[in-house]
Amino acid sequence: MDIVTGFMIWAAEASTIGVLLWTRWFYERQPFYFTWGTGFLFHGIGVGMVALRGTLPDFVSIEIANVMALSGIGLWVAGMLQFDKRRVEAFIAIPSLIFVAGMLLEPVRTNFSYRVALFHGAASVGYLMLIATVLWGENGRSQTRRVFAACVGVQVLSSTVVAIFALISKPQSFAAGNNSFLLLLVAALCFIAAIMSGSKLINERNEAKLKLLAVTDPLTNLLNRRGLIDQFHTLKRIHSGEGGLLALIHLDLDGFKQINDLYGHQAGDEVLVAFAKIGTAAQRGRGSFGRMGGEEFASIMYVANMIEAASVAEAIRTTLKQQPINVGDHQIPVTVSIGIALAEIRSANLDTLLSTADRALYVAKTNGRDRTAIGTESDVSIVPAIDHADTQDAPVQASMTQQVAALRRIVAIGK
């Protein structure tokens, strides 16, 4: 089999992969599938036109064909950027621009060996760009990405060797290059290995997406109950040697059934999404906010003391109260009742925290709603709040602890 036949086989394989990727894009609408598919089609068509030199006009089989093949490499880089959810930059055009610039030089334009060296030199630059994009992308240290980069690295070496041979031996046609077919075979094997590694990258991404869906609430994109449980164990593992407290904050929107009845379930969903944003913003990297189900939410946080947990809960409660949620032509006032439970991080037990937070939430509900309550092993205390100043000294179901009393003094100073 001569090298021209090898080119045609390579072109057919690349074009077939391009069509398959376009088909995948049609069903999943992920932009990187379309970009990669276009890249493979450009590369395949370009290589095919190069192989048809003598049948096609020289301008088509040389200038247009090589620029298309190199543009395909640039599109592979663009697809990798999209795969990692990064912005596609203009530098992806560098390989094809190198060839265009080189062809402006008379010695290169009229000499076959120089054109071969120019093409493979530009291709090497494109492959190096692809390696950099793969290794500097999302989770660049993964084993699959390293294998992928290594396969592309061999392709860089192969293209570089072809360029050097072209400059030394100065062939005047593809048939004159004695080593060309062997180098093409090496490149083809690396090409296939890179395709397999790329497929594994896509599979790993899909697996990660499925795992994320398993712990994510589809409406609000928050963690679901299972995700919050995982977050509890993660925080406990990370901070177990630091001391401090784990706080479980249980939040329940007041009168949510009436919101659904008055404004409809679509409005209720919009209220849940708006509240999810408020709760997430209040975390500030200290933990995670999630939806337990229905109108119930929860936060798992690592805090220094009880006052910090109460401050976060009050920030969520007062922000929601002061910002009615706009749904269509309606401005819906919404409040939330909150129960807090805390435990030393080394001895924290999730079931105990959930039980204590539920008990505190019940006290907040039965004492007028729109309240924050803190539960301990022996009692539950309502957190004093500026917007409830008129009822702040009213009897509650349990006495204030010393830490909540300290919070009362802080609130009084703020007033």
One Martini backbone bead per residue (centre of mass of N, CA, C, O) as a GRO file, in nm:
protein
  415
    1MET     BB    1   0.094   0.038   0.025
    2ASP     BB    2   0.063   0.356  -0.035
    3ILE     BB    3   0.050   0.680   0.079
    4VAL     BB    4  -0.208   0.765  -0.067
    5THR     BB    5  -0.385   0.542   0.048
    6GLY     BB    6  -0.338   0.623   0.340
    7PHE     BB    7  -0.470   0.899   0.316
    8MET     BB    8  -0.753   0.794   0.237
    9ILE     BB    9  -0.803   0.635   0.493
   10TRP     BB   10  -0.768   0.866   0.688
   11ALA     BB   11  -0.994   1.042   0.567
   12ALA     BB   12  -1.226   0.840   0.614
   13GLU     BB   13  -1.199   0.814   0.921
   14ALA     BB   14  -1.224   1.113   0.999
   15SER     BB   15  -1.503   1.158   0.866
   16THR     BB   16  -1.655   0.945   1.027
   17ILE     BB   17  -1.607   1.069   1.303
   18GLY     BB   18  -1.742   1.337   1.239
   19VAL     BB   19  -2.028   1.223   1.192
   20LEU     BB   20  -2.061   1.089   1.471
   21LEU     BB   21  -2.033   1.356   1.631
   22TRP     BB   22  -2.274   1.495   1.504
   23THR     BB   23  -2.481   1.289   1.604
   24ARG     BB   24  -2.428   1.339   1.903
   25TRP     BB   25  -2.502   1.638   1.893
   26PHE     BB   26  -2.799   1.611   1.802
   27TYR     BB   27  -2.881   1.473   2.087
   28GLU     BB   28  -2.702   1.659   2.311
   29ARG     BB   29  -2.589   1.959   2.245
   30GLN     BB   30  -2.283   1.958   2.256
   31PRO     BB   31  -2.044   2.167   2.131
   32PHE     BB   32  -1.790   1.975   2.117
   33TYR     BB   33  -1.902   1.778   1.912
   34PHE     BB   34  -1.924   1.973   1.674
   35THR     BB   35  -1.629   2.070   1.671
   36TRP     BB   36  -1.495   1.795   1.639
   37GLY     BB   37  -1.646   1.708   1.386
   38THR     BB   38  -1.545   1.941   1.211
   39GLY     BB   39  -1.245   1.879   1.246
   40PHE     BB   40  -1.251   1.596   1.114
   41LEU     BB   41  -1.365   1.685   0.843
   42PHE     BB   42  -1.147   1.884   0.765
   43HIS     BB   43  -0.912   1.688   0.787
   44GLY     BB   44  -1.016   1.469   0.594
   45ILE     BB   45  -1.061   1.645   0.343
   46GLY     BB   46  -0.777   1.759   0.327
   47VAL     BB   47  -0.624   1.491   0.295
   48GLY     BB   48  -0.783   1.396   0.045
   49MET     BB   49  -0.692   1.635  -0.140
   50VAL     BB   50  -0.393   1.574  -0.125
   51ALA     BB   51  -0.418   1.284  -0.256
   52LEU     BB   52  -0.550   1.436  -0.530
   53ARG     BB   53  -0.306   1.515  -0.661
   54GLY     BB   54  -0.368   1.592  -1.013
   55THR     BB   55  -0.684   1.600  -1.009
   56LEU     BB   56  -0.663   1.856  -0.873
   57PRO     BB   57  -0.608   2.157  -0.830
   58ASP     BB   58  -0.345   2.298  -0.677
   59PHE     BB   59  -0.493   2.501  -0.494
   60VAL     BB   60  -0.671   2.280  -0.366
   61SER     BB   61  -0.441   2.052  -0.292
   62ILE     BB   62  -0.282   2.270  -0.120
   63GLU     BB   63  -0.397   2.523   0.016
   64ILE     BB   64  -0.680   2.426   0.103
   65ALA     BB   65  -0.613   2.147   0.218
   66ASN     BB   66  -0.405   2.230   0.441
   67VAL     BB   67  -0.583   2.434   0.589
   68MET     BB   68  -0.806   2.232   0.665
   69ALA     BB   69  -0.633   2.032   0.827
   70LEU     BB   70  -0.532   2.251   1.034
   71SER     BB   71  -0.811   2.346   1.125
   72GLY     BB   72  -0.885   2.081   1.259
   73ILE     BB   73  -0.683   2.108   1.491
   74GLY     BB   74  -0.799   2.373   1.601
   75LEU     BB   75  -1.082   2.243   1.663
   76TRP     BB   76  -0.983   2.048   1.876
   77VAL     BB   77  -0.901   2.267   2.072
   78ALA     BB   78  -1.179   2.400   2.093
   79GLY     BB   79  -1.326   2.147   2.202
   80MET     BB   80  -1.155   2.129   2.463
   81LEU     BB   81  -1.247   2.397   2.578
   82GLN     BB   82  -1.549   2.321   2.585
   83PHE     BB   83  -1.521   2.072   2.764
   84ASP     BB   84  -1.397   2.277   3.001
   85LYS     BB   85  -1.556   2.553   2.991
   86ARG     BB   86  -1.403   2.737   2.787
   87ARG     BB   87  -1.285   2.980   2.604
   88VAL     BB   88  -1.260   3.055   2.276
   89GLU     BB   89  -0.972   3.125   2.101
   90ALA     BB   90  -0.778   3.259   1.836
   91PHE     BB   91  -0.526   3.055   1.855
   92ILE     BB   92  -0.649   2.815   1.682
   93ALA     BB   93  -0.531   2.950   1.400
   94ILE     BB   94  -0.220   2.910   1.389
   95PRO     BB   95  -0.158   2.670   1.202
   96SER     BB   96  -0.290   2.790   0.942
   97LEU     BB   97  -0.128   3.061   0.947
   98ILE     BB   98   0.148   2.941   0.906
   99PHE     BB   99   0.094   2.831   0.624
  100VAL     BB  100   0.009   3.093   0.487
  101ALA     BB  101   0.271   3.247   0.544
  102GLY     BB  102   0.466   3.045   0.402
  103MET     BB  103   0.323   3.068   0.111
  104LEU     BB  104   0.436   3.364   0.058
  105LEU     BB  105   0.689   3.212  -0.008
  106GLU     BB  106   0.842   3.118  -0.288
  107PRO     BB  107   1.015   2.864  -0.208
  108VAL     BB  108   0.776   2.719  -0.075
  109ARG     BB  109   0.555   2.724  -0.300
  110THR     BB  110   0.766   2.564  -0.519
  111ASN     BB  111   0.835   2.345  -0.287
  112PHE     BB  112   0.762   2.041  -0.168
  113SER     BB  113   0.946   1.999   0.082
  114TYR     BB  114   0.871   2.270   0.219
  115ARG     BB  115   0.568   2.212   0.245
  116VAL     BB  116   0.594   1.967   0.423
  117ALA     BB  117   0.746   2.108   0.653
  118LEU     BB  118   0.533   2.322   0.708
  119PHE     BB  119   0.295   2.145   0.778
  120HIS     BB  120   0.432   1.978   1.012
  121GLY     BB  121   0.507   2.220   1.180
  122ALA     BB  122   0.216   2.327   1.221
  123ALA     BB  123   0.107   2.064   1.344
  124SER     BB  124   0.290   2.061   1.593
  125VAL     BB  125   0.174   2.317   1.714
  126GLY     BB  126  -0.116   2.212   1.740
  127TYR     BB  127  -0.048   1.969   1.926
  128LEU     BB  128   0.073   2.138   2.154
  129MET     BB  129  -0.188   2.291   2.213
  130LEU     BB  130  -0.349   2.039   2.289
  131ILE     BB  131  -0.178   1.951   2.527
  132ALA     BB  132  -0.211   2.208   2.694
  133THR     BB  133  -0.523   2.192   2.713
  134VAL     BB  134  -0.538   1.918   2.856
  135LEU     BB  135  -0.339   1.980   3.110
  136TRP     BB  136  -0.488   2.279   3.182
  137GLY     BB  137  -0.742   2.163   3.258
  138GLU     BB  138  -0.977   1.986   3.380
  139ASN     BB  139  -0.817   1.767   3.551
  140GLY     BB  140  -0.505   1.746   3.431
  141ARG     BB  141  -0.399   1.487   3.626
  142SER     BB  142  -0.521   1.273   3.486
  143GLN     BB  143  -0.457   0.978   3.339
  144THR     BB  144  -0.609   1.018   3.072
  145ARG     BB  145  -0.479   1.290   2.995
  146ARG     BB  146  -0.188   1.185   2.985
  147VAL     BB  147  -0.230   0.977   2.765
  148PHE     BB  148  -0.335   1.169   2.554
  149ALA     BB  149  -0.083   1.353   2.550
  150ALA     BB  150   0.116   1.127   2.468
  151CYS     BB  151  -0.008   1.063   2.193
  152VAL     BB  152   0.026   1.351   2.082
  153GLY     BB  153   0.334   1.358   2.124
  154VAL     BB  154   0.400   1.148   1.908
  155GLN     BB  155   0.282   1.319   1.682
  156VAL     BB  156   0.486   1.544   1.709
  157LEU     BB  157   0.734   1.372   1.649
  158SER     BB  158   0.645   1.272   1.370
  159SER     BB  159   0.616   1.552   1.234
  160THR     BB  160   0.906   1.642   1.286
  161VAL     BB  161   1.047   1.417   1.127
  162VAL     BB  162   0.918   1.478   0.855
  163ALA     BB  163   1.029   1.767   0.830
  164ILE     BB  164   1.329   1.689   0.840
  165PHE     BB  165   1.334   1.491   0.600
  166ALA     BB  166   1.238   1.698   0.390
  167LEU     BB  167   1.493   1.885   0.422
  168ILE     BB  168   1.710   1.663   0.358
  169SER     BB  169   1.590   1.489   0.101
  170LYS     BB  170   1.406   1.640  -0.097
  171PRO     BB  171   1.131   1.569  -0.204
  172GLN     BB  172   0.894   1.571  -0.504
  173SER     BB  173   0.718   1.343  -0.364
  174PHE     BB  174   0.556   1.101  -0.198
  175ALA     BB  175   0.710   0.856  -0.332
  176ALA     BB  176   1.010   0.964  -0.248
  177GLY     BB  177   0.939   0.887   0.050
  178ASN     BB  178   1.059   0.616   0.221
  179ASN     BB  179   0.950   0.696   0.533
  180SER     BB  180   0.653   0.788   0.520
  181PHE     BB  181   0.483   0.535   0.581
  182LEU     BB  182   0.591   0.472   0.865
  183LEU     BB  183   0.510   0.746   0.986
  184LEU     BB  184   0.211   0.717   0.921
  185LEU     BB  185   0.164   0.467   1.095
  186VAL     BB  186   0.239   0.591   1.364
  187ALA     BB  187   0.031   0.821   1.351
  188ALA     BB  188  -0.218   0.637   1.332
  189LEU     BB  189  -0.184   0.493   1.602
  190CYS     BB  190  -0.192   0.754   1.772
  191PHE     BB  191  -0.465   0.845   1.674
  192ILE     BB  192  -0.624   0.606   1.791
  193ALA     BB  193  -0.531   0.641   2.086
  194ALA     BB  194  -0.649   0.925   2.115
  195ILE     BB  195  -0.942   0.848   2.064
  196MET     BB  196  -0.967   0.655   2.306
  197SER     BB  197  -0.897   0.865   2.522
  198GLY     BB  198  -1.125   1.061   2.448
  199SER     BB  199  -1.355   0.861   2.511
  200LYS     BB  200  -1.284   0.834   2.810
  201LEU     BB  201  -1.330   1.126   2.884
  202ILE     BB  202  -1.632   1.125   2.817
  203ASN     BB  203  -1.711   0.897   3.012
  204GLU     BB  204  -1.614   1.037   3.269
  205ARG     BB  205  -1.801   1.278   3.242
  206ASN     BB  206  -2.069   1.116   3.246
  207GLU     BB  207  -2.025   0.988   3.523
  208ALA     BB  208  -2.005   1.256   3.678
  209LYS     BB  209  -2.287   1.352   3.598
  210LEU     BB  210  -2.445   1.119   3.732
  211LYS     BB  211  -2.340   1.170   4.018
  212LEU     BB  212  -2.452   1.456   4.037
  213LEU     BB  213  -2.753   1.384   3.993
  214ALA     BB  214  -2.772   1.202   4.256
  215VAL     BB  215  -2.698   1.491   4.443
  216THR     BB  216  -2.925   1.661   4.282
  217ASP     BB  217  -3.148   1.912   4.242
  218PRO     BB  218  -3.327   1.988   3.955
  219LEU     BB  219  -3.449   2.272   4.023
  220THR     BB  220  -3.197   2.421   4.202
  221ASN     BB  221  -2.903   2.274   4.201
  222LEU     BB  222  -2.885   2.143   4.459
  223LEU     BB  223  -2.845   1.961   4.708
  224ASN     BB  224  -2.948   1.680   4.829
  225ARG     BB  225  -2.978   1.469   5.079
  226ARG     BB  226  -2.740   1.295   4.989
  227GLY     BB  227  -2.541   1.532   4.946
  228LEU     BB  228  -2.545   1.631   5.243
  229ILE     BB  229  -2.435   1.376   5.366
  230ASP     BB  230  -2.166   1.386   5.217
  231GLN     BB  231  -2.085   1.667   5.327
  232PHE     BB  232  -2.064   1.590   5.620
  233HIS     BB  233  -1.830   1.384   5.586
  234THR     BB  234  -1.633   1.580   5.454
  235LEU     BB  235  -1.611   1.794   5.678
  236LYS     BB  236  -1.524   1.598   5.899
  237ARG     BB  237  -1.261   1.509   5.760
  238ILE     BB  238  -1.122   1.788   5.712
  239HIS     BB  239  -1.183   1.911   6.033
  240SER     BB  240  -1.100   1.701   6.263
  241GLY     BB  241  -0.812   1.858   6.346
  242GLU     BB  242  -0.948   2.165   6.435
  243GLY     BB  243  -1.213   2.165   6.542
  244GLY     BB  244  -1.502   2.281   6.624
  245LEU     BB  245  -1.810   2.305   6.431
  246LEU     BB  246  -2.114   2.150   6.342
  247ALA     BB  247  -2.378   2.270   6.133
  248LEU     BB  248  -2.737   2.232   6.133
  249ILE     BB  249  -2.961   2.386   5.901
  250HIS     BB  250  -3.312   2.414   5.924
  251LEU     BB  251  -3.544   2.491   5.656
  252ASP     BB  252  -3.884   2.647   5.641
  253LEU     BB  253  -4.130   2.748   5.456
  254ASP     BB  254  -4.384   2.962   5.500
  255GLY     BB  255  -4.679   2.887   5.360
  256PHE     BB  256  -4.639   2.724   5.082
  257LYS     BB  257  -4.921   2.617   5.010
  258GLN     BB  258  -5.048   2.901   4.965
  259ILE     BB  259  -4.875   2.976   4.725
  260ASN     BB  260  -4.975   2.752   4.538
  261ASP     BB  261  -5.281   2.822   4.559
  262LEU     BB  262  -5.261   3.130   4.464
  263TYR     BB  263  -5.015   3.107   4.216
  264GLY     BB  264  -4.897   2.835   4.178
  265HIS     BB  265  -4.651   2.604   4.103
  266GLN     BB  266  -4.464   2.782   3.939
  267ALA     BB  267  -4.428   2.994   4.161
  268GLY     BB  268  -4.318   2.797   4.370
  269ASP     BB  269  -4.061   2.728   4.213
  270GLU     BB  270  -3.948   3.021   4.205
  271VAL     BB  271  -3.920   3.047   4.509
  272LEU     BB  272  -3.717   2.815   4.548
  273VAL     BB  273  -3.495   2.932   4.365
  274ALA     BB  274  -3.460   3.202   4.514
  275PHE     BB  275  -3.386   3.078   4.789
  276ALA     BB  276  -3.138   2.921   4.697
  277LYS     BB  277  -2.968   3.177   4.638
  278ILE     BB  278  -2.968   3.292   4.923
  279GLY     BB  279  -2.843   3.046   5.071
  280THR     BB  280  -2.582   3.026   4.906
  281ALA     BB  281  -2.468   3.316   4.961
  282ALA     BB  282  -2.439   3.265   5.285
  283GLN     BB  283  -2.196   3.061   5.302
  284ARG     BB  284  -1.902   3.143   5.207
  285GLY     BB  285  -1.744   2.847   5.211
  286ARG     BB  286  -1.850   2.683   5.485
  287GLY     BB  287  -2.057   2.522   5.292
  288SER     BB  288  -2.380   2.369   5.231
  289PHE     BB  289  -2.667   2.395   5.020
  290GLY     BB  290  -2.997   2.239   5.047
  291ARG     BB  291  -3.255   2.004   4.944
  292MET     BB  292  -3.472   1.789   5.112
  293GLY     BB  293  -3.770   1.880   5.034
  294GLY     BB  294  -3.974   2.069   4.904
  295GLU     BB  295  -3.959   2.339   5.151
  296GLU     BB  296  -3.692   2.197   5.243
  297PHE     BB  297  -3.388   2.294   5.400
  298ALA     BB  298  -3.015   2.286   5.413
  299SER     BB  299  -2.718   2.326   5.627
  300ILE     BB  300  -2.367   2.256   5.608
  301MET     BB  301  -2.133   2.361   5.867
  302TYR     BB  302  -1.831   2.526   5.946
  303VAL     BB  303  -1.778   2.644   6.281
  304ALA     BB  304  -1.676   2.817   6.569
  305ASN     BB  305  -1.980   2.893   6.661
  306MET     BB  306  -2.302   2.970   6.738
  307ILE     BB  307  -2.307   3.262   6.630
  308GLU     BB  308  -2.233   3.199   6.337
  309ALA     BB  309  -2.479   3.025   6.272
  310ALA     BB  310  -2.696   3.237   6.349
  311SER     BB  311  -2.606   3.455   6.147
  312VAL     BB  312  -2.666   3.298   5.890
  313ALA     BB  313  -2.962   3.240   5.941
  314GLU     BB  314  -3.046   3.542   5.972
  315ALA     BB  315  -2.959   3.631   5.693
  316ILE     BB  316  -3.162   3.458   5.542
  317ARG     BB  317  -3.424   3.549   5.678
  318THR     BB  318  -3.403   3.864   5.629
  319THR     BB  319  -3.363   3.862   5.325
  320LEU     BB  320  -3.631   3.727   5.253
  321LYS     BB  321  -3.819   3.932   5.398
  322GLN     BB  322  -3.700   4.199   5.238
  323GLN     BB  323  -3.739   4.010   4.955
  324PRO     BB  324  -3.960   3.993   4.749
  325ILE     BB  325  -4.094   3.775   4.514
  326ASN     BB  326  -4.087   3.777   4.169
  327VAL     BB  327  -4.395   3.676   3.988
  328GLY     BB  328  -4.448   3.836   3.746
  329ASP     BB  329  -4.703   4.046   3.883
  330HIS     BB  330  -4.591   3.933   4.150
  331GLN     BB  331  -4.543   3.992   4.509
  332ILE     BB  332  -4.391   3.762   4.725
  333PRO     BB  333  -4.416   3.699   5.051
  334VAL     BB  334  -4.145   3.551   5.246
  335THR     BB  335  -4.083   3.303   5.495
  336VAL     BB  336  -3.865   3.157   5.758
  337SER     BB  337  -3.789   2.868   5.937
  338ILE     BB  338  -3.538   2.786   6.200
  339GLY     BB  339  -3.307   2.516   6.270
  340ILE     BB  340  -3.043   2.447   6.512
  341ALA     BB  341  -2.744   2.239   6.510
  342LEU     BB  342  -2.471   2.128   6.727
  343ALA     BB  343  -2.124   1.995   6.703
  344GLU     BB  344  -1.859   1.840   6.757
  345ILE     BB  345  -1.669   1.729   6.503
  346ARG     BB  346  -1.568   1.452   6.625
  347SER     BB  347  -1.885   1.376   6.746
  348ALA     BB  348  -2.061   1.397   6.511
  349ASN     BB  349  -2.414   1.327   6.450
  350LEU     BB  350  -2.650   1.322   6.215
  351ASP     BB  351  -2.905   1.222   6.359
  352THR     BB  352  -2.886   1.417   6.597
  353LEU     BB  353  -2.890   1.679   6.436
  354LEU     BB  354  -3.163   1.636   6.298
  355SER     BB  355  -3.333   1.612   6.554
  356THR     BB  356  -3.256   1.888   6.680
  357ALA     BB  357  -3.339   2.068   6.438
  358ASP     BB  358  -3.636   1.982   6.434
  359ARG     BB  359  -3.702   2.082   6.718
  360ALA     BB  360  -3.625   2.378   6.662
  361LEU     BB  361  -3.822   2.424   6.429
  362TYR     BB  362  -4.081   2.375   6.589
  363VAL     BB  363  -4.043   2.616   6.779
  364ALA     BB  364  -4.039   2.833   6.558
  365LYS     BB  365  -4.327   2.772   6.456
  366THR     BB  366  -4.485   2.790   6.746
  367ASN     BB  367  -4.351   3.107   6.774
  368GLY     BB  368  -4.461   3.248   6.476
  369ARG     BB  369  -4.248   3.227   6.299
  370ASP     BB  370  -3.995   3.376   6.163
  371ARG     BB  371  -3.759   3.196   6.299
  372THR     BB  372  -3.481   3.125   6.522
  373ALA     BB  373  -3.352   2.810   6.643
  374ILE     BB  374  -3.174   2.651   6.919
  375GLY     BB  375  -3.036   2.333   6.974
  376THR     BB  376  -3.002   2.109   7.240
  377GLU     BB  377  -3.006   1.855   7.459
  378SER     BB  378  -3.207   2.034   7.673
  379ASP     BB  379  -3.277   2.278   7.466
  380VAL     BB  380  -3.463   2.567   7.333
  381SER     BB  381  -3.380   2.869   7.140
  382ILE     BB  382  -3.450   3.189   7.065
  383VAL     BB  383  -3.342   3.413   6.845
  384PRO     BB  384  -3.269   3.724   6.854
  385ALA     BB  385  -3.447   3.999   6.682
  386ILE     BB  386  -3.498   4.301   6.538
  387ASP     BB  387  -3.785   4.230   6.387
  388HIS     BB  388  -3.866   4.122   6.711
  389ALA     BB  389  -3.867   4.337   6.946
  390ASP     BB  390  -4.162   4.313   7.067
  391THR     BB  391  -4.097   3.976   7.130
  392GLN     BB  392  -3.816   3.925   7.264
  393ASP     BB  393  -3.933   3.893   7.583
  394ALA     BB  394  -4.092   3.661   7.537
  395PRO     BB  395  -4.197   3.371   7.602
  396VAL     BB  396  -4.054   3.052   7.586
  397GLN     BB  397  -3.981   2.707   7.588
  398ALA     BB  398  -3.688   2.822   7.654
  399SER     BB  399  -3.389   2.897   7.764
  400MET     BB  400  -3.117   3.081   7.751
  401THR     BB  401  -2.815   3.069   7.655
  402GLN     BB  402  -2.514   3.211   7.678
  403GLN     BB  403  -2.460   3.245   7.371
  404VAL     BB  404  -2.735   3.380   7.304
  405ALA     BB  405  -2.694   3.615   7.495
  406ALA     BB  406  -2.456   3.729   7.337
  407LEU     BB  407  -2.622   3.784   7.082
  408ARG     BB  408  -2.811   3.990   7.209
  409ARG     BB  409  -2.590   4.204   7.258
  410ILE     BB  410  -2.513   4.241   6.963
  411VAL     BB  411  -2.792   4.334   6.867
  412ALA     BB  412  -2.816   4.579   7.056
  413ILE     BB  413  -2.577   4.731   6.933
  414GLY     BB  414  -2.692   4.745   6.642
  415LYS     BB  415  -2.947   4.920   6.741
   0.00000   0.00000   0.00000
